[in-house]
Amino acid sequence: MAAKKSSERKSGGRKYGQAASKSVKSAMHRKKSGTLRSGKGGKGGKVKSREQAIAIGLSEARKKGVKVPRKKAA
């Protein structure tokens, strides 16, 4: 029996798709270069926090239909 990779979960493999991490990585690069903006169509202000950049990256991934868990209800 082959051993499971540490990145895989017991039921169903990865929690986030690989394309989701690419999207977050892209958002982090845009944050670093100062071109990542918040709000609909980038009309908001410049993104300053790391958490906000990650949230924007995951949101973009969801719009593309990538495997990302649902947002928690507020």
Backbone as CSV, one residue per row, in Angstrom:
resi,resn,N_x,N_y,N_z,CA_x,CA_y,CA_z,C_x,C_y,C_z
1,MET,0.834,-1.185,0.000,0.000,0.000,0.000,0.884,1.256,0.000
2,ALA,0.636,2.162,-0.915,1.449,3.365,-1.033,1.060,4.377,0.047
3,ALA,2.066,5.093,0.549,1.802,6.105,1.576,1.219,7.355,0.925
4,LYS,0.303,8.004,1.642,-0.310,9.234,1.117,0.623,10.414,1.334
5,LYS,0.552,11.376,0.438,1.344,12.585,0.583,0.772,13.426,1.718
6,SER,1.609,14.250,2.335,1.143,15.069,3.450,0.182,16.159,2.983
7,SER,0.267,16.546,1.703,-0.610,17.599,1.185,-2.033,17.099,0.952
8,GLU,-2.207,15.764,0.935,-3.532,15.206,0.707,-4.251,14.983,2.024
9,ARG,-5.552,15.213,2.023,-6.371,14.990,3.201,-6.982,13.598,3.109
10,LYS,-7.507,13.090,4.211,-8.059,11.734,4.230,-9.213,11.567,3.252
11,SER,-10.112,12.539,3.203,-11.278,12.369,2.334,-11.269,13.411,1.219
12,GLY,-10.752,13.041,0.072,-10.910,13.912,-1.088,-9.706,14.718,-1.540
13,GLY,-8.519,14.448,-1.060,-7.338,15.120,-1.588,-7.162,16.545,-1.092
14,ARG,-6.743,17.409,-2.008,-6.410,18.787,-1.637,-7.641,19.601,-1.286
15,LYS,-7.473,20.506,-0.319,-8.581,21.399,0.072,-8.683,22.545,-0.939
16,TYR,-7.541,23.084,-1.347,-7.484,24.148,-2.343,-6.832,23.590,-3.605
17,GLY,-7.348,23.933,-4.775,-6.753,23.494,-6.027,-5.431,24.190,-6.276
18,GLN,-4.608,23.621,-7.142,-3.307,24.227,-7.449,-3.470,25.570,-8.141
19,ALA,-4.527,25.705,-8.944,-4.776,26.977,-9.631,-5.119,28.078,-8.639
20,ALA,-5.697,27.704,-7.489,-6.023,28.689,-6.455,-4.747,29.289,-5.881
21,SER,-3.733,28.450,-5.666,-2.481,28.971,-5.122,-1.772,29.867,-6.130
22,LYS,-1.940,29.564,-7.420,-1.371,30.435,-8.464,-2.028,31.808,-8.430
23,SER,-3.346,31.813,-8.243,-4.109,33.055,-8.203,-3.700,33.902,-6.998
24,VAL,-3.513,33.250,-5.851,-3.096,33.961,-4.643,-1.670,34.492,-4.812
25,LYS,-0.808,33.685,-5.421,0.581,34.104,-5.663,0.620,35.348,-6.548
26,SER,-0.220,35.339,-7.579,-0.310,36.485,-8.491,-0.777,37.736,-7.747
27,ALA,-1.779,37.574,-6.877,-2.298,38.709,-6.101,-1.227,39.250,-5.157
28,MET,-0.435,38.361,-4.566,0.631,38.792,-3.658,1.703,39.587,-4.406
29,HIS,2.018,39.141,-5.627,3.001,39.885,-6.442,2.470,41.268,-6.790
30,ARG,1.168,41.327,-7.126,0.574,42.631,-7.451,0.529,43.541,-6.234
31,LYS,0.328,42.956,-5.056,0.335,43.751,-3.820,1.725,44.338,-3.600
32,LYS,2.743,43.466,-3.784,4.123,43.896,-3.582,4.517,45.035,-4.525
33,SER,4.026,44.937,-5.771,4.378,45.980,-6.741,3.482,47.204,-6.621
34,GLY,2.434,47.098,-5.790,1.570,48.258,-5.539,0.462,48.441,-6.546
35,THR,0.151,47.417,-7.344,-0.898,47.562,-8.361,-2.194,46.865,-7.985
36,LEU,-2.218,46.157,-6.848,-3.432,45.459,-6.419,-4.353,46.446,-5.723
37,ARG,-5.590,46.523,-6.219,-6.561,47.452,-5.656,-7.818,46.699,-5.252
38,SER,-8.483,47.205,-4.225,-9.679,46.544,-3.713,-10.926,47.125,-4.370
39,GLY,-12.050,46.484,-4.141,-13.330,46.993,-4.639,-13.660,46.472,-6.022
40,LYS,-14.874,46.711,-6.425,-15.375,46.229,-7.703,-14.663,46.947,-8.851
41,GLY,-14.018,46.174,-9.697,-13.302,46.765,-10.837,-12.057,47.522,-10.442
42,GLY,-11.561,47.307,-9.214,-10.342,47.989,-8.760,-10.542,49.465,-8.490
43,LYS,-11.778,49.856,-8.175,-12.082,51.276,-7.943,-11.745,51.718,-6.523
44,GLY,-11.504,50.737,-5.628,-11.187,51.073,-4.238,-9.747,51.517,-4.090
45,GLY,-9.313,51.577,-2.854,-7.948,52.003,-2.580,-6.932,50.900,-2.769
46,LYS,-5.677,51.257,-2.556,-4.576,50.306,-2.687,-4.631,49.301,-1.531
47,VAL,-4.385,48.051,-1.833,-4.393,47.007,-0.809,-3.104,47.093,-0.013
48,LYS,-3.239,47.138,1.334,-2.055,47.271,2.179,-1.759,46.019,2.981
49,SER,-2.789,45.219,3.284,-2.554,44.060,4.147,-2.414,42.764,3.357
50,ARG,-1.610,41.875,3.931,-1.359,40.560,3.352,-2.637,39.736,3.283
51,GLU,-3.435,39.798,4.364,-4.680,39.036,4.438,-5.654,39.458,3.351
52,GLN,-5.711,40.759,3.089,-6.614,41.279,2.061,-6.173,40.791,0.677
53,ALA,-4.868,40.745,0.448,-4.342,40.257,-0.834,-4.696,38.787,-1.039
54,ILE,-4.593,37.986,0.024,-4.941,36.566,-0.059,-6.425,36.415,-0.357
55,ALA,-7.255,37.203,0.322,-8.705,37.136,0.120,-9.078,37.493,-1.317
56,ILE,-8.420,38.486,-1.884,-8.688,38.891,-3.268,-8.265,37.780,-4.226
57,GLY,-7.113,37.161,-3.969,-6.635,36.052,-4.798,-7.599,34.878,-4.788
58,LEU,-8.114,34.526,-3.603,-9.066,33.418,-3.499,-10.392,33.769,-4.169
59,SER,-10.803,35.015,-4.039,-12.040,35.468,-4.668,-11.941,35.376,-6.193
60,GLU,-10.796,35.770,-6.734,-10.578,35.674,-8.183,-10.591,34.216,-8.629
61,ALA,-10.008,33.346,-7.806,-9.987,31.915,-8.121,-11.409,31.349,-8.134
62,ARG,-12.239,31.771,-7.173,-13.637,31.315,-7.129,-14.379,31.710,-8.396
63,LYS,-14.141,32.940,-8.855,-14.813,33.425,-10.067,-14.420,32.599,-11.295
64,LYS,-13.177,32.087,-11.303,-12.714,31.256,-12.422,-13.230,29.824,-12.316
65,GLY,-13.800,29.477,-11.155,-14.328,28.124,-10.973,-13.314,27.122,-10.461
66,VAL,-12.277,27.613,-9.804,-11.223,26.759,-9.254,-11.711,26.134,-7.947
67,LYS,-11.107,25.008,-7.563,-11.489,24.334,-6.316,-11.015,25.151,-5.114
68,VAL,-11.965,25.861,-4.504,-11.697,26.674,-3.316,-12.894,26.470,-2.382
69,PRO,-12.653,26.256,-1.067,-13.780,26.108,-0.159,-14.648,27.366,-0.142
70,ARG,-15.930,27.184,0.185,-16.839,28.325,0.256,-16.431,29.283,1.345
71,LYS,-16.807,30.555,1.176,-16.545,31.546,2.208,-17.408,31.238,3.423
72,LYS,-16.905,31.508,4.616,-17.694,31.322,5.834,-18.747,32.411,5.897
73,ALA,-19.941,32.067,6.347,-21.020,33.048,6.475,-20.675,34.048,7.569
74,ALA,-20.896,35.310,7.296,-20.542,36.355,8.255,-21.524,36.431,9.402
